[in-house]
Amino acid sequence: MKEHFTTTVRVTGKGDAKAKAFADALSKVQGAVMKSTPQVLLRIEPQDIEVIQAQVAVRKEAFLFIFLRRERRTFSVELDVTVTVTAINLDKVDFVANT
């Protein structure tokens, strides 16, 4: 009834700091695993993280084109996360009808 399997999911995240971009991407792991399997998930344990792409976009802005000049940075990451999943296979559960 209880099964263990390993899967890899690809997630992306954005943020105004490197840590926020990674946290945004890692918070999407559970949703990606839930979409890939119809089973009821008990535990998701990350085993390995591989950075596919890490980018920073720099945008210069100014108030009225001349005042208060600054650079805004936006970080984005794309990760392959290998996870070990413990799940319950509902096909192996026998349900009894009460009449």
Backbone as a ProteinNet text record, in pm:
[ID]
protein_1_A
[PRIMARY]
MKEHFTTTVRVTGKGDAKAKAFADALSKVQGAVMKSTPQVLLRIEPQDIEVIQAQVAVRKEAFLFIFLRRERRTFSVELDVTVTVTAINLDKVDFVANT
[TERTIARY]
83.4	0	88.4	187.3	277.6	392.4	419.4	522.3	625.1	746.2	854.8	899.8	917.4	973.7	1049.2	1137.4	1220.2	1181.3	1168.8	1132.6	1208.6	1216.8	1282.1	1180.9	1170.7	1079.5	1160	1112.5	1176.8	1090.3	1150.1	1078.3	1156.5	1083.3	1145.7	1101.8	1182.9	1148.9	1213.4	1150.8	1201.2	1197.5	1285.1	1285.8	1383.3	1375.9	1466.5	1598.9	1615.7	1741.3	1763.6	1888.4	1918.2	1842.9	1841.2	1773.7	1623.5	1563.7	1420	1387.8	1475.1	1453.7	1459.9	1557.6	1566.9	1449.4	1409.7	1296.4	1167.2	1148.8	1030.1	1027.1	1141.9	1148.1	1124	1185.4	1171	1031	960.2	823.4	727.7	769.2	684.9	706.6	799.5	830	710	644.4	530.7	419.7	385.8	282.5	319	446.9	491.5	484.6	519.8	512.3	366.8	279.9	138.1	73.5	115.9	61.3	105.7	222.7	279.2	228.9	165.3	119.3	-21.9	-105.7	-241.8	-251.2	-140.1	-140.3	-147.8	-181.3	-183	-41.7	14.9	153.8	164.3	258.5	283.9	407	512.3	637.2	711.1	769.8	854.5	988.5	1095.1	1228.2	1321	1373.4	1469.1	1599.3	1650.5	1775.8	1888.8	1856.7	1959.1	1896.3	1973.4	1928.6	2034.2	1989.9	2080	2030.7	2119.9	2085.5	2097.9	1985.9	1984.2	2019.8	1958.9	1980.6	1966.4	2057.9	2050.9	2084.2	1988.8	2006.7	1977.2	2038.7	2006.7	1975.6	1865.9	1826.7	1841.7	1919	1943.8	1866.3	1787.2	1706	1738.6	1772.5	1802.5	1676.3	1648.8	1530.8	1563.8	1485.9	1504	1369.5	1352.6	1231.5	1240.8	1144.2	1143.6	1271.1	1324.3	1439.3	1572.4	1574.1	1702.5	1722.6	1615.9	1629.4	1627.8	1695.8	1695.9	1724.6	1835.4	1873.5	1907.8	1868.3	1902.5	1892	1952.5	1945.4	1860.7	1768.8	1687.2	1731.8	1751.2	1795.4	1684.9	1662.7	1567.2	1640.3	1640.4	1708.6	1606.2	1645.1	1558.6	1643.7	1584.8	1654.4	1561.6	1621.9	1550.8	1626.1	1554.9	1618	1557.2	1640.5	1594.1	1612.4	1502.9	1505.9	1469.5	1560	1533.9	1480.4	1362.8	1297.4	1262.5	1265	1214.7	1076	978	838.9	787.3	720.6	647.7	500.4	428.8	289.2	205.7	75.4	-20.1	-84.6	-78.5	-140.3	-286	-377.3	-519.3	-576.8	-509.5	-557.2	-546.3	-459.2	-437.9	-522.6	-602.5	-688	-825.4	-873.4	-1006.2	-1108.4	-1205.7	-1315.2	-1436.5	-1504.6	-1622.4	-1744.7	-1848.1	-1970.3	-2060.2	-2107.8	-2201.8	-2343	-2426.6	-2564.8	-2661.4
-118.4	0	125.5	130.5	244.9	219.9	318.9	304.2	415.7	383.2	480.9	487.9	607.3	622.9	754.6	761.7	880.5	944.6	1075	1148.1	1280.7	1337.2	1466.9	1564.5	1681	1784.1	1910.5	1985.8	2112.2	2227.4	2316.8	2431.4	2559.1	2671.1	2801	2896.9	2997.8	3097.7	3230.7	3336.7	3473.6	3547.6	3647.1	3729.6	3844.3	3937.8	4052.3	4024.6	3903.5	3859.4	3713.5	3668.6	3530.7	3431.9	3458.2	3367.4	3361.7	3473.5	3475.3	3397.5	3403.5	3328.6	3178.6	3134.4	2992.8	2949.2	3031.2	2996.1	2986.6	3075.2	3071.5	2942.7	2904	2781.5	2658.4	2652.6	2534.4	2522	2632.4	2624.3	2563.4	2555.5	2499	2350	2288.9	2146.9	2059.8	2086.6	2004.5	2005.5	2119.3	2128.6	2053.7	2060.2	1990	1838.4	1790.6	1646.4	1601.7	1682	1645.2	1638	1722.3	1718.7	1593.7	1541.5	1430.7	1293.8	1284.8	1154.3	1164.5	1063.8	1066.5	1010.1	967.1	905.1	1009.9	964	1051.3	1055.8	1174.8	1190.5	1200.7	1125.1	1131.9	1215.5	1197.5	1267.4	1294.9	1413.2	1451.3	1495.4	1421.9	1453.3	1489.2	1610.6	1646	1568.4	1514.1	1439.7	1516.3	1583.3	1654	1773.2	1879.5	1999.3	2034.2	2049.1	2087.5	2218.6	2316	2445.9	2435.5	2451.7	2448.1	2585.2	2687.4	2822.8	2920.6	3015.4	3122	3253	3346.1	3472.2	3590.2	3702.3	3827.4	3929.9	4000.8	4106.4	4239.4	4329	4460.9	4563.7	4641.6	4744	4877.9	4977.2	5110.5	5194.1	5263.8	5350.1	5480.2	5582.4	5713.5	5784.8	5865.9	5945.1	6065.2	6081.2	6187.2	6186	6067.2	6042.1	6099.3	6180	6234.3	6224.8	6216.4	6217.4	6075.3	6057.7	5933.2	5810.1	5812.5	5699.7	5578.3	5460.4	5336.5	5219.3	5110.3	4986.2	4886	4823.8	4718.5	4585.8	4488.8	4356.2	4255.2	4167.9	4059.3	3929	3840	3712.4	3605.2	3514.6	3402.7	3276.7	3165.3	3037	2929.9	2831.7	2713.3	2593.3	2509.2	2399.7	2265.9	2162.4	2024.5	1968.2	1932.4	1882.6	1734.8	1650.8	1508.1	1482.9	1421.7	1399.2	1251	1206.3	1074.1	1093.7	1023.8	1042.4	915.7	933.9	825.7	854.9	758.1	781	657.3	677.5	568.2	545.7	420.8	385.2	349.2	431.2	409.2	290.7	245.6	129.8	1.2	-1.4	-121.1	-120.6	-17.1	-8	-62.9	-158.5	-216.6	-141.4	-84	-13.4	-105.4	-107.3	-191.8	-102.9	-139.2	-60.4	-97.2	2	-18.2	3	-98.6	-84.1	-111.4
0	0	0	87.3	91.1	-6.7	-91.9	-193.9	-183.6	-225	-232.9	-378.1	-429.1	-562.2	-569.2	-667.9	-687.8	-820.5	-818.5	-939.5	-943.2	-1061.4	-1080.3	-1138.3	-1077.1	-1125.4	-1157.4	-1254.8	-1292.9	-1244.9	-1167.2	-1112.1	-1141.3	-1144.4	-1166.4	-1056.3	-1032.7	-932.7	-964.8	-916.4	-936.6	-804.7	-793.1	-674.4	-688.3	-592.5	-598.1	-526.7	-474.8	-415.1	-454.9	-446.1	-483.8	-395.9	-267.1	-173.9	-200.1	-234.4	-263.4	-390.3	-488.9	-613	-585.8	-506	-471.2	-385.4	-289.6	-203.4	-284.4	-380.7	-465.6	-547.7	-602	-681.9	-595.3	-479.1	-393.2	-334.9	-322.4	-270.7	-373	-498	-603.8	-625	-551	-569.1	-535.2	-424	-382.5	-486.9	-540.1	-642.1	-768.9	-807.4	-927.8	-908.6	-790.4	-763.6	-758.6	-700	-690.7	-828.4	-922.3	-1058.3	-1133.9	-1100.3	-1176.2	-1132.4	-1016.8	-968.9	-911	-935.5	-881.1	-738.9	-682.7	-550.6	-440	-319.4	-202.6	-145.8	-136.6	-94.3	57.1	113.3	256.8	289.2	208.7	237.2	106.9	98.5	-14.5	42.5	8	58.6	-57.4	-60.5	-166.1	-148.1	-257	-253.7	-322.5	-432.1	-507.9	-578.9	-592.4	-663.9	-766.6	-891.4	-999.3	-1059.5	-1067.7	-1124.3	-1275.8	-1343.9	-1489.6	-1545.9	-1486.1	-1536.1	-1420.2	-1411.6	-1312.2	-1382.9	-1377.7	-1449.5	-1357.2	-1390.9	-1324	-1433.2	-1414.3	-1508.2	-1436.3	-1495.6	-1437.2	-1518.1	-1446	-1510.7	-1444.5	-1525	-1471.9	-1479.8	-1372.1	-1370.2	-1297.5	-1330.5	-1269	-1265.2	-1164.1	-1150.6	-1244.7	-1331.9	-1433.9	-1518.4	-1541.7	-1628.4	-1578.8	-1472.2	-1427	-1276	-1197.3	-1052.2	-995.6	-885.7	-809	-895.5	-961.3	-1046.2	-958.8	-1007	-937.4	-1034.3	-991.7	-1068.6	-990.4	-1058.9	-998	-1056.5	-970.6	-1013.2	-985.9	-1081.9	-1066.3	-1095.7	-999	-1012.7	-1050	-1138.3	-1174.4	-1182.3	-1136.2	-1137.9	-1193.4	-1255	-1301.6	-1244.4	-1170	-1097.2	-1135.7	-1137.3	-1142.4	-1002.3	-938.2	-801.8	-804.2	-754.7	-743.2	-602.8	-595.4	-466.4	-451.3	-326.4	-292.3	-233	-287.7	-249	-181.2	-69	-3.8	-24.3	-82.8	-118.4	-90.7	-83.7	-69.5	-205.6	-251.3	-378.2	-351.4	-396.4	-369.1	-445.3	-550.3	-624.1	-542	-445.7	-363.1	-235.7	-214.8	-96	-133.3	-53.4	-76.5	5.1	-64.8	1.1	5.4	121.6	139.2	145	70.1	66.6	184.3	256.4	365.2	311.6	326.4	279.3	391.3
[MASK]
+++++++++++++++++++++++++++++++++++++++++++++++++++++++++++++++++++++++++++++++++++++++++++++++++++

